[in-house]
Amino acid sequence: MANRIMGITVEIGGDAVSTVFNGIVNAVKGAMTNVLSAVKTGFSTVKGHITGLASEAFTWGKDLIMGIVNGIKSCIGAVSSVADKEWNLCLWLHSLERRLHQFITTGNEKMFLQSCRS
């Protein structure tokens, strides 16, 4: 097969064209294989990162809920303390009410004042 390139006649046999073409095809195949491998590796890395974030998010959620639970527990302790103080106030007021009633019914001011000091 004769071809004219820039005024020169070049004789190229069928095997030479086939060899060049196969070389180009193989080079493109190799390059595409490398690209595919790089893409797979990239996706694998991204998948691993996202999976790692998911397990970390579980820990973040657990920590958040435990923080809320601990906050509620500490508030219950504070409420309990206030309730105890309220109860003591009620007992004191009831005692004062009894003393005042005794003072009003007996008229004994000295006994009333002594009972308020104790």
Secondary structure, DSSP 8 states (H G I E B T S, - for coil): -EEEETTEEEE--HHHHHHHHHHHHHHHHHHHHHHHHHHHHHHHHHHHHHHHHHHHHHHHHHHHHHHHHHHHHHHHHHHHHHHHHHHHHHHHHHHHHHHHHHHHHH--HHHHHHHHH-
